[in-house]
Amino acid sequence: MERDAAPRGLVGRSLIAVLLFAGAVVPGWTLGGLAESWTGTGLLDWLVTCAWSGLAVRVLAPWGSYRTRDGWLGAVPLYGWYLTCVLCWRVALLPYRDWEPRPDELWQARWLTGDRLGLWRADPMPRRHRRPVPRTARRTRAPAGSRTAVPRDGTRTAAGHRPR
């Protein structure tokens, strides 16, 4: 049975986004600080921090409707933190999405209605259990004398005309 929960409110979504951002950026800052203290090079601190930010963007990108290759943009100083913020904000609302899907995501987008108007989901539709049809009720071929019967040679009569 599918859980049909309401989208998160502003406070819940913000809290989740902040926790995701902290989990995505703080380890990079920590590793960068350790690299700088070991080597004494401030440039290495930036390289490690930016590389970690690029890794975080690469991991979060598919969940936030970004391409995985946008992880390279996450390694750009300061812009990577911006992308991480955007992706954390988007991921905090999942499974609902409030942004436009990319053109390659349109095939799986389900636009929601009612109270959730303006949101969409990309997960598969829930399966509905259908009652099996008894074998005696199924008809696999049309009866021989009906109009929908196809002659054995594969030709059909024109619409509205009777065969002779």
Residue frames as a rotation matrix with the C-alpha (Angstrom) as fourth column:
MET 1
0.583 0.812 0.000 0.00
0.812 -0.583 0.000 0.00
0.000 0.000 -1.000 0.00
GLU 2
-0.231 -0.695 0.681 1.41
0.669 -0.622 -0.408 3.37
0.707 0.361 0.608 -1.01
ARG 3
-0.190 0.092 -0.977 1.86
0.854 -0.475 -0.211 6.03
-0.484 -0.875 0.012 1.62
ASP 4
0.052 0.321 0.946 0.03
0.771 -0.615 0.167 9.16
0.635 0.721 -0.279 0.50
ALA 5
-0.018 -0.157 -0.987 1.52
0.885 -0.463 0.058 11.82
-0.466 -0.873 0.147 2.77
ALA 6
0.941 0.336 0.032 1.16
0.324 -0.872 -0.368 15.55
-0.096 0.356 -0.929 2.26
PRO 7
0.282 -0.878 0.386 4.18
0.438 -0.240 -0.867 17.56
0.854 0.413 0.317 1.09
ARG 8
-0.185 -0.451 -0.873 6.42
0.983 -0.078 -0.168 18.89
0.008 -0.889 0.458 3.84
GLY 9
0.876 0.462 -0.136 5.80
0.476 -0.875 0.091 22.34
-0.077 -0.145 -0.986 5.20
LEU 10
0.680 -0.613 0.402 8.27
-0.191 -0.677 -0.711 25.19
0.708 0.407 -0.577 5.03
VAL 11
0.427 -0.532 0.731 9.83
-0.899 -0.167 0.405 24.51
-0.094 -0.830 -0.550 8.45
GLY 12
0.623 -0.156 0.767 10.24
-0.059 0.968 0.245 20.76
-0.780 -0.198 0.593 7.87
ARG 13
0.851 -0.300 0.431 11.63
0.500 0.215 -0.839 21.24
0.159 0.929 0.333 4.39
SER 14
0.627 -0.635 0.451 14.04
-0.498 -0.772 -0.395 23.94
0.599 0.023 -0.800 5.60
LEU 15
0.472 -0.436 0.766 15.29
-0.746 0.265 0.611 21.76
-0.469 -0.860 -0.201 8.44
ILE 16
0.691 -0.192 0.697 15.90
0.356 0.929 -0.097 18.82
-0.629 0.315 0.710 6.12
ALA 17
0.832 -0.384 0.401 17.64
0.289 -0.317 -0.903 21.09
0.474 0.867 -0.153 3.58
VAL 18
0.548 -0.652 0.524 19.94
-0.790 -0.610 0.067 22.54
0.275 -0.450 -0.849 6.24
LEU 19
0.466 -0.360 0.808 20.86
-0.414 0.719 0.559 19.07
-0.782 -0.595 0.186 7.50
LEU 20
0.783 -0.170 0.598 21.55
0.562 0.604 -0.565 17.88
-0.265 0.779 0.569 3.94
PHE 21
0.775 -0.510 0.374 23.66
-0.120 -0.699 -0.705 20.96
0.621 0.501 -0.603 3.23
ALA 22
0.465 -0.614 0.638 25.63
-0.870 -0.181 0.459 20.47
-0.166 -0.769 -0.618 6.44
GLY 23
0.510 -0.238 0.827 26.19
-0.015 0.958 0.286 16.81
-0.860 -0.158 0.485 5.60
ALA 24
0.803 -0.164 0.573 27.28
0.596 0.234 -0.768 17.72
-0.008 0.958 0.286 2.08
VAL 25
0.649 -0.514 0.561 29.61
-0.043 -0.761 -0.647 20.66
0.760 0.396 -0.516 2.83
VAL 26
0.744 -0.339 0.576 31.00
-0.666 -0.308 0.679 20.40
-0.053 -0.889 -0.455 6.37
PRO 27
0.705 -0.555 0.442 33.07
0.353 0.815 0.461 17.24
-0.616 -0.169 0.770 5.68
GLY 28
0.526 -0.516 0.676 34.73
0.722 -0.148 -0.676 19.06
0.449 0.843 0.295 2.78
TRP 29
0.633 -0.278 0.722 35.55
-0.408 -0.913 0.006 22.02
0.658 -0.299 -0.691 5.00
THR 30
0.807 -0.311 0.502 36.92
-0.404 0.329 0.854 19.68
-0.430 -0.892 0.140 7.65
LEU 31
0.613 -0.587 0.529 39.06
0.693 0.721 -0.003 17.71
-0.380 0.368 0.849 5.20
GLY 32
0.553 -0.394 0.734 40.26
0.420 -0.629 -0.654 20.95
0.720 0.670 -0.182 3.60
GLY 33
0.729 -0.259 0.634 41.24
-0.613 -0.658 0.437 22.35
0.304 -0.707 -0.638 6.99
LEU 34
0.739 -0.473 0.479 43.10
-0.013 0.701 0.713 19.16
-0.674 -0.533 0.512 7.84
ALA 35
0.576 -0.532 0.620 44.91
0.815 0.311 -0.490 19.21
0.068 0.787 0.613 4.48
GLU 36
0.593 -0.348 0.726 45.94
-0.050 -0.916 -0.398 22.82
0.804 0.200 -0.561 5.07
SER 37
0.759 -0.314 0.571 47.20
-0.639 -0.188 0.746 22.08
-0.127 -0.931 -0.343 8.60
TRP 38
0.694 -0.513 0.506 49.24
0.362 0.855 0.371 19.10
-0.623 -0.074 0.779 7.36
THR 39
0.236 -0.597 0.767 50.78
0.968 0.074 -0.240 20.85
0.087 0.799 0.595 4.36
GLY 40
-0.247 -0.296 -0.923 50.54
0.507 -0.851 0.138 24.53
-0.826 -0.434 0.360 5.25
THR 41
-0.980 -0.081 0.180 49.12
0.197 -0.401 0.894 25.32
0.000 0.912 0.409 1.79
GLY 42
-0.448 0.856 -0.260 45.87
-0.268 -0.405 -0.874 27.31
-0.853 -0.322 0.411 1.66
LEU 43
-0.342 0.285 -0.895 45.41
-0.939 -0.071 0.336 26.38
0.032 0.956 0.292 -1.99
LEU 44
-0.868 -0.002 -0.497 45.14
-0.047 0.996 0.079 22.71
0.495 0.092 -0.864 -1.09
ASP 45
-0.746 0.653 -0.130 42.37
0.177 0.007 -0.984 23.63
-0.642 -0.757 -0.121 1.35
TRP 46
-0.150 0.693 -0.705 40.38
-0.766 -0.532 -0.360 25.19
-0.625 0.486 0.611 -1.52
LEU 47
-0.519 -0.096 -0.849 41.06
-0.751 0.526 0.399 22.25
0.408 0.845 -0.346 -3.83
VAL 48
-0.953 0.166 -0.252 39.88
0.255 0.890 -0.378 19.67
0.161 -0.425 -0.891 -1.31
THR 49
-0.545 0.791 -0.279 36.82
0.012 -0.325 -0.946 21.74
-0.839 -0.519 0.167 -0.34
CYS 50
-0.148 0.475 -0.868 35.82
-0.915 -0.398 -0.061 22.30
-0.375 0.785 0.494 -3.98
ALA 51
-0.731 -0.142 -0.668 36.39
-0.456 0.830 0.322 18.65
0.508 0.540 -0.671 -4.88
TRP 52
-0.890 0.442 -0.113 34.15
0.381 0.584 -0.717 17.56
-0.250 -0.681 -0.688 -2.00
SER 53
-0.293 0.803 -0.519 31.51
-0.369 -0.596 -0.714 20.07
-0.882 -0.018 0.470 -3.07
GLY 54
-0.355 0.103 -0.929 31.67
-0.928 0.082 0.364 18.67
0.113 0.991 0.066 -6.62
LEU 55
-0.929 0.003 -0.370 31.20
0.026 0.998 -0.057 15.17
0.369 -0.062 -0.927 -5.24
ALA 56
-0.669 0.725 -0.164 28.18
0.229 -0.009 -0.973 16.30
-0.707 -0.688 -0.160 -3.22
VAL 57
-0.138 0.610 -0.780 26.60
-0.793 -0.540 -0.282 17.91
-0.593 0.579 0.559 -6.31
ARG 58
-0.609 -0.147 -0.780 27.31
-0.687 0.590 0.425 14.79
0.398 0.794 -0.460 -8.32
VAL 59
-0.946 0.272 -0.175 25.55
0.323 0.840 -0.437 12.60
0.028 -0.470 -0.882 -5.75
LEU 60
-0.430 0.821 -0.375 22.54
0.224 -0.306 -0.925 14.90
-0.875 -0.482 -0.052 -5.28
ALA 61
-0.755 0.046 -0.654 22.15
-0.537 -0.617 0.575 15.92
-0.377 0.785 0.491 -8.95
PRO 62
-0.848 0.467 -0.252 19.96
0.078 0.578 0.812 13.05
0.525 0.669 -0.526 -10.23
TRP 63
-0.434 0.706 -0.560 17.58
0.896 0.271 -0.352 13.46
-0.096 -0.654 -0.750 -7.29
GLY 64
-0.117 0.340 -0.933 17.14
0.308 -0.881 -0.360 17.19
-0.944 -0.329 -0.001 -7.98
SER 65
0.768 0.483 0.420 16.62
0.483 -0.007 -0.875 17.02
-0.420 0.875 -0.239 -11.78
TYR 66
0.441 -0.728 -0.525 20.17
-0.799 -0.585 0.138 17.98
-0.408 0.359 -0.840 -12.62
ARG 67
0.773 -0.273 -0.572 22.38
-0.228 0.723 -0.652 15.90
0.592 0.634 0.497 -14.85
THR 68
0.837 -0.501 -0.220 25.10
0.491 0.510 0.706 13.87
-0.241 -0.699 0.673 -13.19
ARG 69
0.049 -0.883 0.467 27.74
0.935 -0.124 -0.332 15.68
0.351 0.453 0.819 -15.23
ASP 70
0.559 0.184 0.809 26.77
-0.014 -0.973 0.231 18.91
0.829 -0.141 -0.541 -13.46
GLY 71
0.857 -0.331 -0.394 28.96
0.487 0.276 0.828 17.60
-0.165 -0.902 0.398 -10.68
TRP 72
-0.134 -0.926 0.353 31.85
0.966 -0.202 -0.162 19.21
0.221 0.319 0.922 -12.51
LEU 73
-0.005 0.195 0.981 30.17
0.121 -0.974 0.194 22.59
0.993 0.120 -0.019 -12.02
GLY 74
0.921 0.367 -0.131 29.91
0.142 -0.003 0.990 21.78
0.363 -0.930 -0.054 -8.33
ALA 75
0.314 -0.891 -0.327 33.69
0.942 0.251 0.221 21.91
-0.115 -0.377 0.919 -8.12
VAL 76
-0.119 -0.302 0.946 33.75
0.458 -0.862 -0.218 25.60
0.881 0.408 0.241 -9.11
PRO 77
-0.805 -0.243 -0.541 34.45
0.591 -0.241 -0.770 27.71
0.057 -0.939 0.338 -6.00
LEU 78
-0.794 0.565 -0.223 31.33
-0.289 -0.674 -0.680 29.32
-0.535 -0.476 0.699 -4.45
TYR 79
-0.259 0.729 -0.634 29.12
-0.927 -0.003 0.375 28.19
0.271 0.685 0.676 -7.37
GLY 80
-0.553 -0.004 -0.833 29.37
0.012 1.000 -0.012 24.62
0.833 -0.017 -0.553 -6.08
TRP 81
-0.925 0.255 -0.282 27.98
0.301 0.036 -0.953 25.71
-0.233 -0.966 -0.110 -2.72
TYR 82
-0.505 0.780 -0.369 25.12
-0.781 -0.595 -0.189 27.47
-0.367 0.193 0.910 -4.52
LEU 83
-0.245 0.391 -0.887 24.32
-0.649 0.614 0.450 24.30
0.720 0.686 0.104 -6.50
THR 84
-0.803 -0.076 -0.591 24.50
0.326 0.774 -0.543 22.28
0.499 -0.628 -0.597 -3.31
CYS 85
-0.832 0.541 -0.122 21.99
-0.189 -0.484 -0.855 24.64
-0.521 -0.688 0.505 -1.68
VAL 86
-0.259 0.757 -0.600 19.60
-0.965 -0.186 0.182 24.35
0.027 0.626 0.779 -4.63
LEU 87
-0.335 0.084 -0.939 19.88
-0.317 0.928 0.196 20.58
0.887 0.363 -0.284 -4.72
CYS 88
-0.942 0.005 -0.335 19.42
0.309 0.400 -0.863 20.23
0.129 -0.916 -0.379 -0.95
TRP 89
-0.627 0.763 -0.157 16.29
-0.575 -0.589 -0.569 22.39
-0.526 -0.266 0.808 -1.15
ARG 90
-0.102 0.587 -0.803 14.90
-0.914 0.264 0.309 20.23
0.394 0.765 0.509 -3.95
VAL 91
-0.536 -0.172 -0.827 15.79
-0.025 0.982 -0.187 16.90
0.844 -0.080 -0.531 -2.36
ALA 92
-0.984 0.155 0.092 14.16
-0.103 -0.063 -0.993 17.99
-0.148 -0.986 0.078 0.91
LEU 93
-0.250 0.958 -0.141 10.73
-0.888 -0.285 -0.360 17.95
-0.386 0.035 0.922 -0.79
LEU 94
-0.623 -0.007 -0.782 10.99
-0.554 0.710 0.435 14.53
0.552 0.704 -0.447 -2.43
PRO 95
-0.485 -0.107 0.868 8.99
0.671 0.591 0.447 12.53
-0.561 0.799 -0.215 -3.56
TYR 96
0.689 0.722 0.068 7.07
0.619 -0.536 -0.574 15.66
-0.377 0.437 -0.816 -4.59
ARG 97
-0.492 -0.837 0.240 8.72
0.835 -0.376 0.401 18.11
-0.246 0.398 0.884 -6.96
ASP 98
0.503 0.691 -0.519 7.91
0.532 -0.721 -0.445 21.79
-0.681 -0.052 -0.730 -7.35
TRP 99
-0.243 -0.624 -0.743 10.28
-0.426 -0.619 0.660 22.61
-0.872 0.476 -0.116 -10.21
GLU 100
0.586 0.441 -0.680 9.88
-0.783 0.095 -0.614 22.12
-0.206 0.893 0.401 -13.94
PRO 101
0.538 -0.409 0.737 11.04
0.203 0.911 0.358 18.72
-0.818 -0.043 0.573 -15.16
ARG 102
-0.477 -0.742 -0.471 13.81
-0.453 -0.251 0.855 18.55
-0.753 0.622 -0.217 -17.71
PRO 103
0.101 0.545 -0.832 12.72
-0.995 0.046 -0.091 17.56
-0.012 0.837 0.547 -21.23
ASP 104
-0.463 -0.309 -0.831 14.15
-0.431 0.897 -0.094 14.07
0.774 0.314 -0.549 -20.77
GLU 105
-0.988 0.152 0.038 12.10
0.030 0.423 -0.906 13.64
-0.154 -0.893 -0.422 -17.56
LEU 106
-0.486 0.860 -0.156 8.73
-0.867 -0.497 -0.032 14.50
-0.105 0.120 0.987 -19.10
TRP 107
-0.280 0.387 -0.879 7.98
-0.428 0.769 0.475 10.88
0.859 0.509 -0.050 -19.98
GLN 108
-0.457 0.057 -0.888 7.88
0.626 0.730 -0.275 9.94
0.632 -0.682 -0.369 -16.30
ALA 109
-0.982 0.081 0.168 6.31
-0.167 -0.783 -0.599 13.11
0.083 -0.617 0.783 -14.87
ARG 110
-0.259 0.946 -0.197 2.91
0.851 0.320 0.418 12.75
0.458 -0.060 -0.887 -13.23
TRP 111
-0.737 0.076 0.671 1.30
-0.199 -0.974 -0.109 16.14
0.645 -0.214 0.733 -12.62
LEU 112
-0.724 0.448 -0.524 -0.72
0.689 0.450 -0.568 16.13
-0.018 -0.773 -0.635 -9.42
THR 113
-0.344 0.718 0.605 -4.14
0.086 -0.617 0.782 17.70
0.935 0.321 0.151 -8.97
GLY 114
0.553 0.676 -0.486 -6.34
0.579 0.106 0.808 18.76
0.598 -0.729 -0.333 -6.08
ASP 115
0.965 -0.173 -0.195 -4.52
0.073 -0.538 0.840 19.95
-0.251 -0.825 -0.507 -2.97
ARG 116
0.143 -0.982 0.121 -1.19
0.391 0.169 0.905 19.17
-0.909 -0.082 0.408 -4.60
LEU 117
0.854 0.225 0.469 -1.73
0.518 -0.279 -0.809 21.30
-0.051 0.934 -0.355 -7.71
GLY 118
0.777 -0.629 0.028 1.59
-0.593 -0.745 -0.305 22.58
0.212 0.220 -0.952 -9.03
LEU 119
-0.046 -0.787 0.615 3.57
-0.761 0.426 0.489 19.56
-0.647 -0.446 -0.619 -7.85
TRP 120
0.572 0.184 -0.800 4.60
-0.694 0.629 -0.351 16.49
0.438 0.755 0.488 -9.79
ARG 121
0.403 -0.424 0.811 6.06
-0.485 0.652 0.583 13.09
-0.776 -0.628 0.057 -9.08
ALA 122
0.039 -0.477 -0.878 8.45
-0.979 0.160 -0.130 10.94
0.203 0.864 -0.460 -11.04
ASP 123
-0.715 -0.265 0.647 7.98
-0.468 0.869 -0.161 7.63
-0.520 -0.418 -0.745 -9.27
PRO 124
-0.901 0.384 -0.203 5.98
0.040 0.538 0.842 4.90
0.433 0.750 -0.500 -11.01
MET 125
-0.137 0.951 0.278 2.21
-0.789 -0.275 0.549 4.85
0.598 -0.144 0.788 -10.71
PRO 126
-0.551 0.009 0.834 0.91
-0.662 0.604 -0.444 2.64
-0.508 -0.797 -0.327 -7.91
ARG 127
-0.883 0.222 -0.415 -0.38
-0.148 0.705 0.693 -0.67
0.446 0.673 -0.590 -9.18
ARG 128
-0.176 0.899 0.402 -4.04
-0.969 -0.086 -0.232 -1.32
-0.174 -0.430 0.886 -8.80
HIS 129
-0.861 -0.094 0.499 -5.09
-0.114 0.993 -0.011 -4.87
-0.495 -0.066 -0.866 -8.23
ARG 130
-0.307 0.761 -0.571 -7.51
-0.934 -0.127 0.334 -6.01
0.182 0.636 0.750 -10.89
ARG 131
0.166 0.477 0.863 -9.84
-0.538 0.777 -0.326 -8.87
-0.826 -0.410 0.386 -10.50
PRO 132
-0.860 -0.506 0.073 -8.84
-0.224 0.502 0.835 -11.71
-0.459 0.701 -0.545 -12.83
VAL 133
-0.020 0.836 -0.549 -11.29
-0.990 -0.091 -0.104 -12.35
-0.137 0.541 0.830 -15.66
PRO 134
0.185 0.119 0.976 -12.54
-0.226 0.971 -0.075 -15.96
-0.956 -0.206 0.206 -15.86
ARG 135
-0.801 -0.588 0.115 -11.32
-0.060 0.269 0.961 -17.86
-0.596 0.763 -0.251 -18.91
THR 136
-0.325 0.744 0.584 -14.87
0.896 0.440 -0.062 -18.41
-0.303 0.503 -0.809 -20.13
ALA 137
0.593 0.594 -0.544 -15.50
0.435 -0.805 -0.404 -14.67
-0.678 0.003 -0.735 -20.27
ARG 138
-0.246 -0.763 -0.598 -12.49
-0.277 -0.536 0.797 -13.94
-0.929 0.362 -0.080 -22.49
ARG 139
0.843 0.415 0.343 -12.91
0.233 0.293 -0.927 -13.73
-0.485 0.861 0.150 -26.23
THR 140
-0.131 -0.985 -0.108 -9.77
0.147 -0.127 0.981 -14.10
-0.980 0.113 0.162 -28.21
ARG 141
-0.964 -0.131 0.230 -11.32
0.237 -0.046 0.970 -14.25
-0.117 0.990 0.075 -31.70
ALA 142
-0.453 0.848 -0.275 -14.45
-0.812 -0.520 -0.265 -12.86
-0.368 0.103 0.924 -33.23
PRO 143
0.051 0.542 0.839 -17.17
0.015 0.840 -0.543 -15.37
-0.999 0.040 0.035 -34.14
ALA 144
-0.644 -0.406 0.649 -17.06
0.553 0.339 0.761 -16.66
-0.529 0.848 0.006 -37.70
GLY 145
-0.047 0.724 0.688 -20.26
0.982 -0.092 0.164 -14.92
0.182 0.684 -0.707 -38.86
SER 146
0.444 0.250 -0.861 -19.59
0.569 -0.821 0.055 -11.48
-0.692 -0.514 -0.506 -37.38
ARG 147
0.964 -0.024 0.266 -18.67
0.197 -0.606 -0.771 -8.41
0.179 0.795 -0.579 -39.40
THR 148
0.629 -0.768 0.120 -15.38
-0.742 -0.547 0.387 -7.99
-0.232 -0.332 -0.914 -37.60
ALA 149
0.567 -0.434 0.700 -14.08
0.250 0.900 0.356 -11.34
-0.785 -0.027 0.619 -38.81
VAL 150
0.070 -0.650 -0.757 -11.04
-0.822 -0.467 0.325 -11.04
-0.565 0.600 -0.567 -41.06
PRO 151
0.919 0.243 -0.310 -10.96
-0.387 0.706 -0.593 -13.31
0.075 0.665 0.743 -44.11
ARG 152
0.717 -0.647 0.257 -8.16
0.384 0.675 0.630 -15.85
-0.581 -0.353 0.733 -44.22
ASP 153
0.359 -0.623 0.695 -6.39
0.863 -0.063 -0.502 -14.05
0.356 0.780 0.515 -47.07
GLY 154
-0.408 -0.594 -0.693 -5.82
0.858 -0.508 -0.069 -11.04
-0.311 -0.623 0.718 -44.75
THR 155
-0.805 0.153 0.573 -7.93
0.215 -0.825 0.522 -8.53
0.553 0.543 0.632 -46.67
ARG 156
-0.609 0.662 -0.437 -10.70
0.441 -0.176 -0.880 -6.50
-0.659 -0.729 -0.185 -45.08
THR 157
0.014 0.686 0.728 -13.84
0.968 -0.191 0.161 -5.13
0.250 0.702 -0.667 -46.64
ALA 158
-0.711 -0.228 0.666 -14.20
0.200 -0.972 -0.120 -1.38
0.675 0.048 0.737 -46.94
ALA 159
-0.896 0.378 -0.235 -16.06
0.165 -0.209 -0.964 0.39
-0.413 -0.902 0.125 -44.13
GLY 160
-0.271 0.899 -0.343 -19.81
-0.622 -0.436 -0.650 0.26
-0.734 0.037 0.678 -44.69
HIS 161
-0.051 0.217 -0.975 -19.69
-0.930 0.346 0.126 -2.47
0.365 0.913 0.184 -47.39
ARG 162
0.508 0.288 0.812 -20.87
-0.582 0.809 0.077 -6.01
-0.635 -0.512 0.579 -46.97
PRO 163
-0.705 -0.709 0.010 -18.93
-0.503 0.511 0.697 -8.93
-0.499 0.487 -0.717 -48.33
ARG 164
0.012 0.735 -0.678 -20.71
-0.983 0.134 0.128 -10.85
0.185 0.665 0.724 -51.11
